[in-house]
Amino acid sequence: MDFDRSYLLCSPAARDIFSSIAALPIIDPHNHADAAAIAADRPPADLWELVGATDHYVWELERKCSVPEEFITGDRPPRDKFRALAAVFPLFAGNPVYDWTVLDLRRHLNTDLPLNGSTCDEIWKLAAKSDLRPSKLLAGVETMCTTDDPADTLESHAAVSGGRIRPTWRPDKYLNVGANGWCEQLERLGKRFNISIDSFSALAEALLLSHRFFASRGCVASDHGLTVVPAAEPDCAAANGVLCKAIAGRHVSPAEAELFAATLLDFCLQLNVETNWTTQLHIGAERNVRKTLFDRLGPDAGGDSGNFAVPLFPALPKLLNRFDSQLKFVLYCLDPAHYSTLSGLARDFGANVRTGAAWWLCDSPAGIRRQLETAADIELLSQHPGMVSDSRKLLSFRSRFELFRRALADLLGELVEKRRIPAGAALDIARRVAYDNPREFYFGGVTTQ
C-alpha cells in the first residue's frame, strides 16, 4: 500500500475518514509565524532557512546527536548546516520532527528521497528549483492567527489581503513584573500609545488601547503563557504598589509578583469579555531551564521543559469560576499528566471551556492520540477545538495539520472498526474537529476571510 494511503492509518475506516477531511481548509488559531515574511512573500535564501534556521525543535535534536553548535545556531554557511542536519536526521526516527520533515519534503519538494548524508545535496538542489515562497507553503490555509505583543503595530497583517492573517493578543511580558527587560517593555508600550506608564492604571489604559486596536485589526483571541495560574486575589491598589516598586528598581518578592500577575491577568480577561475573544491558556512550560544555553543564546533556543508538578488547583478553577459563562477558554498543558484534570474541568464548565490540541512536547502522533483519547473519554471528542500549529516554521504548517488529521482519523477509524460508533458519526466528528469547531469556537461561525 502506498505511503499516502497507509501513513498512520491502520484500518480501511481510518483511510475513508482521512480522505473526507484531508483537503479541508486549515484554520490555525495559534502560531508564531512572522507576518512580515508572509507579507513580503519572498523566496527563501536556501533550504536551511526553511528547515532549521528558526526551529528550536530541530536544534534540540541535533544537540542530542552531538552536532556542534556552530552548525546549529553558529556562523557556519547554511549549506554546511543543512548537511550536518542531514547526517544525523535518520537518528530522529520516532520523533515528530522526523514525521514533519518527511511530509515537508514529500508535499513541497515532491520527493520521497530519505534525508541523510548521501541525499542532502540532491534535496538541496531540488529545493533551489522549487517555488517555496510563503504563499505556496501556506496553500490551503484559510486563516492563521499569529502571536503578537500588545505594542505591535500590525502593519504586516494589514498588508496580507483578505484578512487571512489575524493577530493574537499576548500580554505575557507585562505580567512578569520586574523580569529582565520588563521596564523596557513598559516604555515601548507607553511610546506606542503616548502614555507614561508610571502606575497600574496607566498600564491598564495602554493595554485597553492596544486591545481595542487589535480588535479593529481582526483579532479574535488572546494567548497567555503561564508557568502556573496565579492564585492571588486581584487587587489593583496593591498591584500599583508592586509596579512602582519594580520601576524604582527595588526587589519584588514572589508573592508580590504573583499578586501583580493575577491582577493584570484579571484585567486582560475582563477586556476579552467586552470583545468576546477566545482566551487561550498555555500552562506549565518551565522556560530556560538550561542555564548555559540561555546565557549563550537567550530565550527560545531549545532550553524549555514541561513540569508535571505544576499545580492546577485551586487557581485554575477559581479563574474559570470568575469568568464562568462570560468567556470561552481553551486550556493547553505541556505535560500529559494534566490531561485528565484539564478535561475534567472542561467537562465541569460546559461548552465554553475546552482542552486544546496536544502542545509543544506532546504533538507527536502518539501524543496527539493520547490527548484526543482523553478528550473523548472525559469531555466530548465532537467538541474538540481542533489543531493549532504552534509553529515558527512555514514549511511545516501543512505537515502538522496533516499529521493531526491522520491521527484523528485513525482514532475514529478504530472506534468504527470496534463497532463503538457508526461510520457516518465518525465522518461527522472528523469534519467538526478538523474544520467546523475551530471556525465556530474562535470566529463565532462567521466567515474567516
Buried (B, 14 or more C-beta within 10 A) or exposed (E): EEEBEEBBBEBEBBBBBBBBBBEBBBBBBBBBBBBEBBBEEEEBEBBBBBBBBBBBBBBBBBBEBEBEBEBBBEEBEBBEBBBBBBBBBEBBEEBBBBBBBBBBBBBBBEBEBEBBBEBBEEBBEBBEEBEBBBEEBBEBBBBBBBBBBBBBEBEBBBBBEEBBBBBBBBBBBBBBBBBEEBBEBBEBBBEBBEBEBBBBEBBBBBBBBBBBBBBEBBBBBBBBBBBBBBBBEBBBEBBBBBBEBBBEEEEBEEEBBBBBBBBBBBBBBBBBEEBEBBBBBBBBBBEBEBEEBBEEBEEBBBBBBBBEEBEBEEBBBBBBEEBBEEBBBBBBBBBBBBBEBBBBBBBEBEEBBBBBBBBBBBBBBEBBBBBBBBBBEBBBBBBBBBBBBBBBBBBBBBBBBBBBBBBBBBBBBBBBBEEEBEBEBBBBBBBBBBBBBBBBBBBEEEEBE
